[in-house]
Amino acid sequence: MSIETTLTERGNRYGDYKTHAEITQGLKRLMQSTEGWQRLTDDKRETLDMIAHKIGRLLNGDPEHADNFHDIAGYALLSEKLCKPHE
């Protein structure tokens, strides 16, 4: 499969890349502008970045593509496993 074929398939599923980037970067800017962002560990920051990416795909593309929700749950679980236990 050529890269052009892959890009066409992704565009059909996730929408225009430029619009997706605008949505996703807006979400990331908002998250990073909060005081809470500074308290997060790198894994939690990355989890929120990846979830923002998946939300951008959902808002810009096919909201019925269940894989996006599956990925969101997976990223959240990865960070949940790294949380310090509460007493």
N, CA, C and O atoms as a GROMACS GRO file, in nm:
protein
  348
    1MET      N    1   0.085  -0.117   0.000
    1MET     CA    2   0.000   0.000   0.000
    1MET      C    3   0.090   0.124   0.000
    1MET      O    4   0.187   0.131   0.076
    2SER      N    5   0.059   0.219  -0.083
    2SER     CA    6   0.139   0.342  -0.090
    2SER      C    7   0.099   0.438   0.022
    2SER      O    8  -0.009   0.427   0.079
    3ILE      N    9   0.188   0.531   0.053
    3ILE     CA   10   0.158   0.630   0.156
    3ILE      C   11   0.040   0.716   0.114
    3ILE      O   12  -0.038   0.760   0.199
    4GLU      N   13   0.026   0.743  -0.015
    4GLU     CA   14  -0.088   0.822  -0.063
    4GLU      C   15  -0.219   0.750  -0.039
    4GLU      O   16  -0.319   0.812  -0.003
    5THR      N   17  -0.220   0.618  -0.058
    5THR     CA   18  -0.339   0.539  -0.031
    5THR      C   19  -0.374   0.545   0.118
    5THR      O   20  -0.489   0.563   0.156
    6THR      N   21  -0.271   0.530   0.201
    6THR     CA   22  -0.292   0.538   0.346
    6THR      C   23  -0.348   0.674   0.385
    6THR      O   24  -0.444   0.681   0.463
    7LEU      N   25  -0.290   0.782   0.332
    7LEU     CA   26  -0.337   0.917   0.365
    7LEU      C   27  -0.481   0.940   0.319
    7LEU      O   28  -0.558   1.005   0.389
    8THR      N   29  -0.516   0.886   0.205
    8THR     CA   30  -0.654   0.898   0.156
    8THR      C   31  -0.750   0.824   0.249
    8THR      O   32  -0.855   0.876   0.284
    9GLU      N   33  -0.713   0.703   0.289
    9GLU     CA   34  -0.797   0.626   0.380
    9GLU      C   35  -0.813   0.698   0.514
    9GLU      O   36  -0.924   0.705   0.567
   10ARG      N   37  -0.704   0.750   0.569
   10ARG     CA   38  -0.710   0.823   0.697
   10ARG      C   39  -0.796   0.948   0.683
   10ARG      O   40  -0.875   0.980   0.772
   11GLY      N   41  -0.780   1.019   0.573
   11GLY     CA   42  -0.860   1.138   0.549
   11GLY      C   43  -1.009   1.107   0.542
   11GLY      O   44  -1.091   1.184   0.592
   12ASN      N   45  -1.042   0.996   0.480
   12ASN     CA   46  -1.182   0.956   0.472
   12ASN      C   47  -1.240   0.923   0.610
   12ASN      O   48  -1.357   0.950   0.636
   13ARG      N   49  -1.158   0.867   0.696
   13ARG     CA   50  -1.206   0.828   0.829
   13ARG      C   51  -1.199   0.943   0.929
   13ARG      O   52  -1.291   0.963   1.008
   14TYR      N   53  -1.089   1.021   0.926
   14TYR     CA   54  -1.063   1.121   1.030
   14TYR      C   55  -1.082   1.265   0.985
   14TYR      O   56  -1.070   1.357   1.066
   15GLY      N   57  -1.112   1.286   0.860
   15GLY     CA   58  -1.136   1.420   0.809
   15GLY      C   59  -1.008   1.492   0.769
   15GLY      O   60  -0.899   1.435   0.771
   16ASP      N   61  -1.023   1.617   0.732
   16ASP     CA   62  -0.913   1.700   0.686
   16ASP      C   63  -0.808   1.714   0.795
   16ASP      O   64  -0.840   1.748   0.909
   17TYR      N   65  -0.682   1.689   0.761
   17TYR     CA   66  -0.575   1.690   0.860
   17TYR      C   67  -0.555   1.828   0.923
   17TYR      O   68  -0.533   1.838   1.043
   18LYS      N   69  -0.562   1.932   0.844
   18LYS     CA   70  -0.541   2.068   0.896
   18LYS      C   71  -0.648   2.102   1.001
   18LYS      O   72  -0.616   2.158   1.106
   19THR      N   73  -0.772   2.067   0.972
   19THR     CA   74  -0.880   2.093   1.068
   19THR      C   75  -0.862   2.010   1.194
   19THR      O   76  -0.882   2.060   1.305
   20HIS      N   77  -0.824   1.884   1.177
   20HIS     CA   78  -0.796   1.798   1.293
   20HIS      C   79  -0.686   1.859   1.378
   20HIS      O   80  -0.697   1.861   1.501
   21ALA      N   81  -0.581   1.908   1.316
   21ALA     CA   82  -0.469   1.967   1.389
   21ALA      C   83  -0.515   2.091   1.466
   21ALA      O   84  -0.472   2.112   1.580
   22GLU      N   85  -0.600   2.172   1.407
   22GLU     CA   86  -0.650   2.292   1.476
   22GLU      C   87  -0.732   2.254   1.600
   22GLU      O   88  -0.715   2.315   1.706
   23ILE      N   89  -0.818   2.155   1.586
   23ILE     CA   90  -0.899   2.109   1.700
   23ILE      C   91  -0.809   2.055   1.810
   23ILE      O   92  -0.820   2.094   1.926
   24THR      N   93  -0.719   1.965   1.773
   24THR     CA   94  -0.633   1.898   1.870
   24THR      C   95  -0.539   1.996   1.939
   24THR      O   96  -0.523   1.991   2.061
   25GLN      N   97  -0.477   2.084   1.863
   25GLN     CA   98  -0.385   2.179   1.923
   25GLN      C   99  -0.459   2.277   2.014
   25GLN      O  100  -0.404   2.320   2.116
   26GLY      N  101  -0.582   2.312   1.980
   26GLY     CA  102  -0.663   2.397   2.067
   26GLY      C  103  -0.690   2.331   2.200
   26GLY      O  104  -0.680   2.394   2.305
   27LEU      N  105  -0.725   2.201   2.196
   27LEU     CA  106  -0.747   2.127   2.319
   27LEU      C  107  -0.620   2.120   2.404
   27LEU      O  108  -0.624   2.138   2.525
   28LYS      N  109  -0.508   2.095   2.338
   28LYS     CA  110  -0.381   2.085   2.410
   28LYS      C  111  -0.340   2.219   2.470
   28LYS      O  112  -0.292   2.224   2.583
   29ARG      N  113  -0.359   2.328   2.397
   29ARG     CA  114  -0.327   2.461   2.451
   29ARG      C  115  -0.411   2.490   2.575
   29ARG      O  116  -0.360   2.542   2.674
   30LEU      N  117  -0.538   2.455   2.569
   30LEU     CA  118  -0.626   2.476   2.684
   30LEU      C  119  -0.577   2.396   2.804
   30LEU      O  120  -0.568   2.450   2.915
   31MET      N  121  -0.547   2.269   2.784
   31MET     CA  122  -0.500   2.186   2.895
   31MET      C  123  -0.370   2.240   2.953
   31MET      O  124  -0.354   2.247   3.075
   32GLN      N  125  -0.278   2.277   2.866
   32GLN     CA  126  -0.147   2.322   2.911
   32GLN      C  127  -0.151   2.458   2.978
   32GLN      O  128  -0.056   2.496   3.046
   33SER      N  129  -0.258   2.533   2.960
   33SER     CA  130  -0.268   2.666   3.020
   33SER      C  131  -0.318   2.662   3.165
   33SER      O  132  -0.326   2.766   3.230
   34THR      N  133  -0.353   2.544   3.214
   34THR     CA  134  -0.406   2.534   3.350
   34THR      C  135  -0.294   2.511   3.452
   34THR      O  136  -0.187   2.461   3.418
   35GLU      N  137  -0.320   2.549   3.575
   35GLU     CA  138  -0.223   2.523   3.683
   35GLU      C  139  -0.202   2.374   3.703
   35GLU      O  140  -0.092   2.329   3.735
   36GLY      N  141  -0.309   2.298   3.684
   36GLY     CA  142  -0.300   2.153   3.706
   36GLY      C  143  -0.201   2.084   3.614
   36GLY      O  144  -0.145   1.981   3.650
   37TRP      N  145  -0.180   2.140   3.496
   37TRP     CA  146  -0.088   2.077   3.399
   37TRP      C  147   0.052   2.062   3.460
   37TRP      O  148   0.119   1.961   3.439
   38GLN      N  149   0.094   2.162   3.536
   38GLN     CA  150   0.228   2.160   3.595
   38GLN      C  151   0.243   2.052   3.701
   38GLN      O  152   0.355   2.010   3.732
   39ARG      N  153   0.134   2.006   3.757
   39ARG     CA  154   0.140   1.902   3.860
   39ARG      C  155   0.143   1.761   3.802
   39ARG      O  156   0.166   1.664   3.875
   40LEU      N  157   0.121   1.749   3.674
   40LEU     CA  158   0.112   1.617   3.612
   40LEU      C  159   0.250   1.559   3.583
   40LEU      O  160   0.344   1.631   3.550
   41THR      N  161   0.259   1.428   3.596
   41THR     CA  162   0.379   1.357   3.553
   41THR      C  163   0.375   1.343   3.400
   41THR      O  164   0.270   1.361   3.338
   42ASP      N  165   0.489   1.311   3.343
   42ASP     CA  166   0.497   1.299   3.197
   42ASP      C  167   0.398   1.198   3.141
   42ASP      O  168   0.340   1.220   3.035
   43ASP      N  169   0.378   1.086   3.213
   43ASP     CA  170   0.284   0.986   3.160
   43ASP      C  171   0.143   1.041   3.155
   43ASP      O  172   0.069   1.012   3.060
   44LYS      N  173   0.104   1.120   3.255
   44LYS     CA  174  -0.032   1.175   3.254
   44LYS      C  175  -0.046   1.284   3.148
   44LYS      O  176  -0.151   1.295   3.085
   45ARG      N  177   0.058   1.363   3.128
   45ARG     CA  178   0.056   1.462   3.021
   45ARG      C  179   0.042   1.394   2.885
   45ARG      O  180  -0.037   1.436   2.801
   46GLU      N  181   0.119   1.289   2.866
   46GLU     CA  182   0.112   1.218   2.738
   46GLU      C  183  -0.025   1.154   2.718
   46GLU      O  184  -0.079   1.155   2.608
   47THR      N  185  -0.080   1.098   2.825
   47THR     CA  186  -0.214   1.040   2.817
   47THR      C  187  -0.315   1.145   2.773
   47THR      O  188  -0.395   1.120   2.683
   48LEU      N  189  -0.311   1.263   2.836
   48LEU     CA  190  -0.406   1.368   2.799
   48LEU      C  191  -0.381   1.418   2.657
   48LEU      O  192  -0.476   1.450   2.585
   49ASP      N  193  -0.254   1.426   2.615
   49ASP     CA  194  -0.224   1.464   2.477
   49ASP      C  195  -0.283   1.364   2.378
   49ASP      O  196  -0.343   1.402   2.277
   50MET      N  197  -0.267   1.235   2.407
   50MET     CA  198  -0.318   1.132   2.316
   50MET      C  199  -0.471   1.130   2.316
   50MET      O  200  -0.532   1.108   2.212
   51ILE      N  201  -0.531   1.152   2.433
   51ILE     CA  202  -0.677   1.158   2.439
   51ILE      C  203  -0.727   1.278   2.360
   51ILE      O  204  -0.828   1.269   2.290
   52ALA      N  205  -0.657   1.392   2.370
   52ALA     CA  206  -0.694   1.510   2.291
   52ALA      C  207  -0.686   1.478   2.142
   52ALA      O  208  -0.772   1.520   2.064
   53HIS      N  209  -0.583   1.404   2.103
   53HIS     CA  210  -0.568   1.362   1.963
   53HIS      C  211  -0.688   1.278   1.919
   53HIS      O  212  -0.744   1.299   1.811
   54LYS      N  213  -0.728   1.184   2.002
   54LYS     CA  214  -0.841   1.098   1.969
   54LYS      C  215  -0.972   1.177   1.968
   54LYS      O  216  -1.059   1.152   1.884
   55ILE      N  217  -0.988   1.273   2.060
   55ILE     CA  218  -1.107   1.358   2.059
   55ILE      C  219  -1.111   1.439   1.931
   55ILE      O  220  -1.216   1.454   1.869
   56GLY      N  221  -0.996   1.492   1.890
   56GLY     CA  222  -0.989   1.566   1.764
   56GLY      C  223  -1.034   1.482   1.646
   56GLY      O  224  -1.104   1.530   1.558
   57ARG      N  225  -0.993   1.356   1.644
   57ARG     CA  226  -1.035   1.266   1.537
   57ARG      C  227  -1.186   1.243   1.540
   57ARG      O  228  -1.251   1.240   1.436
   58LEU      N  229  -1.240   1.227   1.661
   58LEU     CA  230  -1.384   1.204   1.674
   58LEU      C  231  -1.464   1.326   1.628
   58LEU      O  232  -1.566   1.313   1.560
   59LEU      N  233  -1.418   1.446   1.665
   59LEU     CA  234  -1.490   1.568   1.630
   59LEU      C  235  -1.478   1.602   1.482
   59LEU      O  236  -1.569   1.662   1.424
   60ASN      N  237  -1.367   1.565   1.422
   60ASN     CA  238  -1.339   1.601   1.283
   60ASN      C  239  -1.376   1.492   1.184
   60ASN      O  240  -1.396   1.519   1.065
   61GLY      N  241  -1.385   1.370   1.232
   61GLY     CA  242  -1.406   1.258   1.141
   61GLY      C  243  -1.528   1.175   1.178
   61GLY      O  244  -1.634   1.228   1.212
   62ASP      N  245  -1.510   1.046   1.172
   62ASP     CA  246  -1.618   0.949   1.195
   62ASP      C  247  -1.636   0.923   1.344
   62ASP      O  248  -1.554   0.854   1.404
   63PRO      N  249  -1.742   0.977   1.406
   63PRO     CA  250  -1.761   0.956   1.551
   63PRO      C  251  -1.804   0.814   1.586
   63PRO      O  252  -1.809   0.779   1.704
   64GLU      N  253  -1.835   0.734   1.486
   64GLU     CA  254  -1.876   0.595   1.511
   64GLU      C  255  -1.758   0.499   1.503
   64GLU      O  256  -1.776   0.378   1.519
   65HIS      N  257  -1.639   0.550   1.480
   65HIS     CA  258  -1.521   0.464   1.473
   65HIS      C  259  -1.480   0.427   1.616
   65HIS      O  260  -1.412   0.504   1.684
   66ALA      N  261  -1.523   0.310   1.660
   66ALA     CA  262  -1.508   0.268   1.800
   66ALA      C  263  -1.362   0.260   1.844
   66ALA      O  264  -1.334   0.270   1.963
   67ASP      N  265  -1.270   0.243   1.752
   67ASP     CA  266  -1.129   0.232   1.786
   67ASP      C  267  -1.080   0.355   1.862
   67ASP      O  268  -0.994   0.343   1.950
   68ASN      N  269  -1.133   0.474   1.830
   68ASN     CA  270  -1.092   0.594   1.903
   68ASN      C  271  -1.128   0.583   2.050
   68ASN      O  272  -1.047   0.618   2.137
   69PHE      N  273  -1.246   0.536   2.080
   69PHE     CA  274  -1.289   0.520   2.220
   69PHE      C  275  -1.208   0.411   2.289
   69PHE      O  276  -1.174   0.423   2.407
   70HIS      N  277  -1.178   0.306   2.218
   70HIS     CA  278  -1.096   0.198   2.271
   70HIS      C  279  -0.957   0.251   2.308
   70HIS      O  280  -0.903   0.218   2.414
   71ASP      N  281  -0.900   0.332   2.219
   71ASP     CA  282  -0.768   0.390   2.245
   71ASP      C  283  -0.771   0.485   2.365
   71ASP      O  284  -0.680   0.484   2.447
   72ILE      N  285  -0.877   0.567   2.376
   72ILE     CA  286  -0.890   0.658   2.490
   72ILE      C  287  -0.890   0.578   2.620
   72ILE      O  288  -0.822   0.614   2.716
   73ALA      N  289  -0.967   0.470   2.623
   73ALA     CA  290  -0.972   0.385   2.743
   73ALA      C  291  -0.834   0.325   2.772
   73ALA      O  292  -0.794   0.315   2.888
   74GLY      N  293  -0.764   0.285   2.669
   74GLY     CA  294  -0.631   0.226   2.688
   74GLY      C  295  -0.532   0.324   2.745
   74GLY      O  296  -0.457   0.291   2.837
   75TYR      N  297  -0.529   0.447   2.692
   75TYR     CA  298  -0.438   0.548   2.745
   75TYR      C  299  -0.472   0.580   2.891
   75TYR      O  300  -0.383   0.593   2.974
   76ALA      N  301  -0.600   0.592   2.920
   76ALA     CA  302  -0.641   0.621   3.058
   76ALA      C  303  -0.598   0.508   3.152
   76ALA      O  304  -0.553   0.534   3.264
   77LEU      N  305  -0.612   0.385   3.108
   77LEU     CA  306  -0.572   0.271   3.191
   77LEU      C  307  -0.422   0.270   3.216
   77LEU      O  308  -0.377   0.238   3.327
   78LEU      N  309  -0.344   0.303   3.115
   78LEU     CA  310  -0.198   0.307   3.134
   78LEU      C  311  -0.160   0.404   3.245
   78LEU      O  312  -0.078   0.372   3.330
   79SER      N  313  -0.220   0.523   3.245
   79SER     CA  314  -0.189   0.620   3.350
   79SER      C  315  -0.250   0.581   3.484
   79SER      O  316  -0.190   0.605   3.589
   80GLU      N  317  -0.368   0.521   3.480
   80GLU     CA  318  -0.430   0.476   3.605
   80GLU      C  319  -0.337   0.378   3.677
   80GLU      O  320  -0.323   0.385   3.799
   81LYS      N  321  -0.276   0.289   3.603
   81LYS     CA  322  -0.185   0.190   3.664
   81LYS      C  323  -0.063   0.253   3.725
   81LYS      O  324   0.000   0.193   3.812
   82LEU      N  325  -0.028   0.374   3.681
   82LEU     CA  326   0.089   0.443   3.735
   82LEU      C  327   0.056   0.540   3.847
   82LEU      O  328   0.146   0.604   3.903
   83CYS      N  329  -0.071   0.552   3.881
   83CYS     CA  330  -0.112   0.642   3.990
   83CYS      C  331  -0.063   0.587   4.124
   83CYS      O  332  -0.057   0.466   4.146
   84LYS      N  333  -0.029   0.681   4.212
   84LYS     CA  334   0.009   0.642   4.348
   84LYS      C  335  -0.118   0.598   4.421
   84LYS      O  336  -0.222   0.663   4.409
   85PRO      N  337  -0.111   0.488   4.496
   85PRO     CA  338  -0.230   0.444   4.569
   85PRO      C  339  -0.266   0.542   4.680
   85PRO      O  340  -0.179   0.597   4.746
   86HIS      N  341  -0.395   0.562   4.699
   86HIS     CA  342  -0.444   0.646   4.809
   86HIS      C  343  -0.458   0.561   4.933
   86HIS      O  344  -0.492   0.443   4.927
   87GLU      N  345  -0.431   0.623   5.043
   87GLU     CA  346  -0.444   0.549   5.171
   87GLU      C  347  -0.583   0.562   5.225
   87GLU      O  348  -0.614   0.508   5.330
   0.00000   0.00000   0.00000
